[in-house]
Amino acid sequence: MSAALTRYAYLGPAGTFTEQALRTLPEVAGAEMLPMVTVPEALRAVRDGIADAALVPLENSVEGAVPPTLDGLAGGERLMIKREVLMPVTFNLYAAPGADIAALKTVASHPHGLAQCQGWLRENVPQAELVSSPSTADAAEGVVRGDWDAAVCAPVAGQRHHLAELAVDVADNAAAVTRFILVTRPAPPPARTGADVTSMVAFIAHDRTGALLEVLTEFAVRGINLTRIESRPTKERIGRYCFFLDCDGHIEDARVGEALMGLRRVCADVRFLGSYPRAGADHEGDGRAEPSDDDFADAAAWLARVRAGNA
């Protein structure tokens, strides 16, 4: 990451899982961190030059995609994903000091937080009304303000506001992970590592039989593994969708570049979102990128020989 990046926006307020994820990046040490109320505001800060980069949640292993992030990447001035961060999600229940869990009447959290803890909450605080808040950190702040009795949030938020810890690890799925992405204004992608992800948005030209199959075929015929596909409405009219795609590989890989060109031929538009290192991968190469490129080059050389009458 360029040393010129010194201002990082993130989904705030202070104490969110997003801040926790952002602080895991070594390059953020000593940089200015700018909490934003919503994902669109964090992305707008980058587009307007208020921030050099923004870290926002993209998807959760339990609740799926984060629609404001998808919509923010598909529309508006183009942004580039520079890297991803995978963060295990740990939820605790916090309240004002002296509170009794049996007397709680309201419990607040971000909608994803409530969804991931709903089983535990139904069993342990069935009397409490569940209240949605803009973020888990805001839920903790709401306890301090007296807006509600308790909050389901990250430990960092509860500790920041000196709240009482009534219960730990209250999520229904202890293995939940959230995927965050760091976005900047358009720039050349990070160098190829051999263990990369390429992300894009494909806009279907016409709603017709086989339109999505055409898109998928561009990857299948080249042996490219699609790791994620997600549809979102284009907001033009009912029934019109775009598709978010993640695949193994880097745009510098011959087969990935060819797939992108193929998409450009069959789609109304293709928005390249970036090629970046896969989080947690061995960046010396995982054996998936190089062999396919070698096969691609070998096939091209064979075809040239056939055309020349030498094979």
VMD Tcl script that draws the C-alpha trace (Angstrom):
set ca {
  {0.00 0.00 0.00}
  {1.31 3.43 -0.86}
  {2.75 5.43 2.00}
  {0.81 8.43 0.65}
  {-2.40 7.01 2.13}
  {-2.68 8.86 5.43}
  {-6.44 9.37 5.94}
  {-8.68 6.34 6.37}
  {-12.46 6.57 6.56}
  {-14.42 3.70 8.09}
  {-17.92 2.79 9.19}
  {-18.11 4.35 12.64}
  {-18.48 5.52 15.26}
  {-15.35 4.53 17.12}
  {-15.62 1.03 18.54}
  {-17.14 -0.77 15.53}
  {-15.90 -4.04 14.11}
  {-14.83 -1.98 11.08}
  {-12.48 0.10 13.21}
  {-11.16 -3.09 14.78}
  {-10.50 -4.52 11.30}
  {-8.88 -1.30 10.09}
  {-6.45 -1.31 13.00}
  {-5.11 -4.70 11.89}
  {-3.51 -3.06 8.84}
  {0.12 -2.13 9.58}
  {0.03 0.87 7.25}
  {-2.73 2.49 9.31}
  {-0.46 3.01 12.32}
  {-0.07 6.76 12.83}
  {-2.62 7.62 10.13}
  {-5.72 9.75 10.62}
  {-8.85 7.65 11.09}
  {-12.18 9.20 10.12}
  {-15.34 7.52 11.46}
  {-18.38 7.87 9.19}
  {-22.03 7.31 10.08}
  {-22.88 5.12 7.05}
  {-21.14 3.09 4.36}
  {-22.20 5.56 1.61}
  {-20.63 8.40 3.61}
  {-17.37 6.46 3.96}
  {-17.25 5.81 0.20}
  {-18.17 9.44 -0.53}
  {-15.28 10.60 1.64}
  {-12.90 8.80 -0.74}
  {-14.61 10.12 -3.88}
  {-14.56 13.68 -2.52}
  {-10.91 13.48 -1.47}
  {-11.66 13.80 2.25}
  {-10.07 10.39 2.81}
  {-7.39 8.51 0.86}
  {-9.07 5.15 1.49}
  {-12.07 3.66 3.24}
  {-12.61 0.32 4.95}
  {-16.19 -0.94 4.71}
  {-17.90 -4.30 5.30}
  {-18.67 -6.30 2.15}
  {-20.18 -9.55 3.41}
  {-20.70 -11.70 6.46}
  {-20.46 -15.48 6.51}
  {-23.84 -15.69 8.28}
  {-25.90 -12.76 6.99}
  {-24.44 -12.45 3.51}
  {-23.72 -9.29 1.53}
  {-23.93 -5.69 2.78}
  {-26.20 -4.00 0.20}
  {-25.02 -0.38 0.75}
  {-21.46 -1.46 -0.05}
  {-22.50 -3.31 -3.20}
  {-24.62 -0.39 -4.39}
  {-21.84 2.07 -3.61}
  {-19.36 0.10 -5.71}
  {-21.72 -0.44 -8.65}
  {-22.77 3.20 -8.99}
  {-21.14 6.61 -8.79}
  {-17.55 7.42 -9.59}
  {-15.47 4.26 -9.83}
  {-13.59 3.00 -6.78}
  {-10.91 0.32 -6.55}
  {-10.52 -2.45 -4.00}
  {-6.91 -2.56 -2.79}
  {-7.13 -5.34 -0.25}
  {-9.50 -7.38 1.90}
  {-9.58 -8.09 5.63}
  {-11.28 -11.10 7.23}
  {-12.35 -10.49 10.83}
  {-13.87 -13.08 13.20}
  {-16.95 -11.55 14.80}
  {-17.36 -11.74 18.58}
  {-20.50 -10.30 20.17}
  {-20.91 -9.58 23.89}
  {-23.90 -8.21 25.80}
  {-23.25 -4.93 27.64}
  {-25.37 -2.75 29.90}
  {-24.95 0.04 32.43}
  {-23.09 -0.98 35.60}
  {-25.43 -2.66 38.06}
  {-27.94 -3.78 35.42}
  {-29.71 -7.13 35.82}
  {-30.01 -9.24 32.67}
  {-33.45 -10.43 33.78}
  {-34.71 -6.84 33.94}
  {-33.60 -5.73 30.47}
  {-36.48 -4.26 28.45}
  {-34.59 -3.19 25.31}
  {-31.47 -4.55 23.59}
  {-29.96 -2.75 20.60}
  {-27.46 -3.65 17.89}
  {-26.85 -3.33 14.17}
  {-29.40 -5.45 12.22}
  {-26.67 -7.95 11.30}
  {-25.70 -8.20 14.96}
  {-29.29 -8.86 16.05}
  {-29.69 -11.47 13.32}
  {-26.51 -13.28 14.32}
  {-27.53 -13.38 17.99}
  {-31.30 -13.81 17.73}
  {-31.34 -17.40 19.03}
  {-29.32 -16.51 22.12}
  {-31.36 -13.38 22.74}
  {-34.69 -15.22 22.47}
  {-33.52 -17.81 24.99}
  {-31.77 -15.54 27.48}
  {-33.61 -12.19 27.30}
  {-37.05 -13.13 25.90}
  {-38.65 -10.18 27.64}
  {-36.51 -7.59 25.82}
  {-37.49 -5.66 22.70}
  {-34.79 -5.83 20.03}
  {-33.91 -2.43 18.56}
  {-31.92 -1.75 15.38}
  {-29.14 0.83 15.49}
  {-26.82 2.20 12.76}
  {-23.86 0.24 14.13}
  {-22.87 -1.95 17.06}
  {-20.81 0.92 18.45}
  {-23.82 3.25 18.26}
  {-25.76 0.64 20.22}
  {-23.17 0.87 23.00}
  {-23.34 4.66 22.92}
  {-27.13 4.40 23.17}
  {-26.79 2.55 26.47}
  {-24.70 5.44 27.81}
  {-27.30 7.93 26.53}
  {-30.10 5.95 28.17}
  {-31.83 5.19 24.86}
  {-32.00 1.46 25.65}
  {-30.99 -0.92 28.40}
  {-28.33 -3.06 26.72}
  {-26.29 -3.48 23.55}
  {-24.94 -6.41 21.59}
  {-21.59 -5.15 20.34}
  {-17.88 -5.76 20.00}
  {-15.87 -5.96 23.23}
  {-13.93 -2.86 22.20}
  {-17.14 -0.79 22.17}
  {-18.34 -2.02 25.56}
  {-14.96 -1.42 27.13}
  {-14.60 2.02 25.53}
  {-17.81 3.16 27.24}
  {-17.05 1.41 30.55}
  {-20.18 -0.75 30.36}
  {-20.86 -3.88 32.39}
  {-20.31 -7.16 30.56}
  {-23.42 -9.26 31.14}
  {-22.57 -12.12 28.75}
  {-19.80 -13.07 26.31}
  {-19.85 -14.82 22.94}
  {-23.59 -14.47 22.46}
  {-23.55 -15.13 18.69}
  {-25.47 -18.18 17.48}
  {-22.59 -19.08 15.14}
  {-19.22 -18.88 16.84}
  {-17.40 -19.18 13.51}
  {-18.92 -16.03 11.96}
  {-16.50 -13.93 9.90}
  {-16.97 -10.55 8.23}
  {-15.11 -9.64 5.06}
  {-14.04 -6.00 4.81}
  {-12.56 -4.23 1.77}
  {-10.22 -1.26 1.57}
  {-11.15 0.99 -1.34}
  {-9.37 3.94 -2.94}
  {-9.82 6.11 -5.98}
  {-8.87 4.38 -9.27}
  {-5.22 3.38 -9.47}
  {-3.15 0.49 -10.84}
  {-3.90 -2.70 -8.90}
  {-1.39 -4.09 -6.39}
  {1.24 -6.35 -7.93}
  {0.27 -9.91 -8.67}
  {1.08 -12.30 -5.80}
  {-0.10 -15.63 -7.22}
  {-2.87 -15.78 -4.57}
  {-5.19 -13.01 -5.66}
  {-8.85 -12.12 -6.03}
  {-10.34 -10.15 -8.93}
  {-13.68 -8.40 -8.41}
  {-16.02 -6.89 -10.98}
  {-19.63 -5.94 -11.69}
  {-21.28 -7.26 -14.87}
  {-24.31 -5.45 -16.29}
  {-26.39 -7.76 -18.48}
  {-27.15 -6.27 -21.89}
  {-30.65 -7.77 -22.26}
  {-32.91 -9.87 -20.07}
  {-33.00 -13.00 -22.21}
  {-32.58 -16.75 -21.96}
  {-28.95 -17.68 -21.33}
  {-27.72 -14.16 -20.52}
  {-26.24 -15.17 -17.15}
  {-24.91 -18.40 -18.65}
  {-22.94 -16.32 -21.16}
  {-21.29 -14.50 -18.28}
  {-20.45 -17.69 -16.37}
  {-19.13 -19.39 -19.51}
  {-16.41 -16.76 -19.90}
  {-14.90 -18.08 -16.67}
  {-15.73 -21.78 -16.99}
  {-14.09 -22.27 -20.39}
  {-10.86 -20.75 -19.04}
  {-10.79 -22.83 -15.85}
  {-11.28 -19.78 -13.60}
  {-12.87 -20.44 -10.23}
  {-15.69 -18.04 -9.35}
  {-15.61 -17.63 -5.58}
  {-18.65 -15.36 -5.31}
  {-21.61 -14.25 -7.42}
  {-24.28 -11.89 -6.14}
  {-27.11 -10.09 -7.92}
  {-28.34 -6.58 -7.15}
  {-31.07 -4.52 -8.84}
  {-29.75 -1.79 -11.11}
  {-32.51 0.52 -9.82}
  {-33.52 1.29 -13.40}
  {-36.70 -0.81 -13.36}
  {-38.06 -4.04 -11.97}
  {-36.30 -7.14 -13.25}
  {-33.00 -5.44 -14.21}
  {-29.99 -6.75 -12.29}
  {-26.23 -6.50 -12.24}
  {-23.95 -9.26 -10.98}
  {-21.03 -8.92 -8.57}
  {-18.35 -11.49 -9.32}
  {-15.20 -12.53 -7.47}
  {-12.79 -14.95 -9.08}
  {-9.43 -16.46 -8.31}
  {-6.56 -14.76 -10.10}
  {-5.21 -11.34 -11.08}
  {-5.99 -9.14 -14.05}
  {-2.36 -9.67 -15.15}
  {-3.11 -13.40 -15.52}
  {-3.71 -14.13 -19.21}
  {-6.85 -16.16 -18.58}
  {-8.39 -13.54 -16.27}
  {-7.67 -10.78 -18.75}
  {-9.27 -12.85 -21.52}
  {-12.34 -13.47 -19.34}
  {-12.75 -9.75 -18.72}
  {-12.52 -9.07 -22.44}
  {-15.12 -11.77 -23.01}
  {-17.44 -10.12 -20.48}
  {-16.97 -6.80 -22.23}
  {-18.14 -8.40 -25.48}
  {-21.33 -9.94 -24.07}
  {-22.35 -7.41 -21.40}
  {-23.78 -3.90 -21.58}
  {-21.01 -2.78 -19.24}
  {-18.34 -4.23 -16.96}
  {-16.97 -2.36 -13.96}
  {-13.56 -3.64 -12.85}
  {-13.33 -3.32 -9.06}
  {-9.78 -4.50 -8.58}
  {-7.28 -7.34 -8.26}
  {-5.82 -7.70 -4.79}
  {-4.20 -10.26 -2.46}
  {-6.50 -12.89 -1.01}
  {-6.65 -12.48 2.77}
  {-4.94 -15.27 4.66}
  {-3.37 -16.83 1.57}
  {0.23 -17.80 1.02}
  {1.32 -14.99 -1.28}
  {4.19 -17.00 -2.66}
  {1.55 -18.79 -4.72}
  {-1.04 -21.44 -3.98}
  {-0.67 -23.46 -7.17}
  {-3.93 -22.34 -8.76}
  {-2.92 -19.36 -10.91}
  {0.25 -20.37 -12.75}
  {-0.70 -23.78 -14.21}
  {-3.82 -22.36 -15.88}
  {-1.82 -19.54 -17.47}
  {0.77 -22.04 -18.68}
  {-2.01 -24.15 -20.19}
  {-3.48 -21.06 -21.82}
  {-0.15 -20.17 -23.43}
  {0.46 -23.76 -24.53}
  {-2.97 -23.90 -26.19}
  {-2.29 -20.62 -28.02}
  {1.07 -21.93 -29.26}
  {-0.55 -25.17 -30.41}
  {-3.21 -23.24 -32.35}
  {-0.51 -21.15 -34.04}
  {1.25 -24.34 -35.13}
  {-1.98 -25.82 -36.47}
  {-2.72 -22.69 -38.47}
  {0.80 -22.80 -39.89}
  {0.44 -26.46 -40.85}
  {3.09 -27.58 -38.40}
  {0.94 -29.67 -36.06}
}
mol new
graphics top color blue
foreach p $ca { graphics top sphere $p radius 0.5 }
foreach p [lrange $ca 0 end-1] q [lrange $ca 1 end] { graphics top cylinder $p $q radius 0.2 }
display resetview
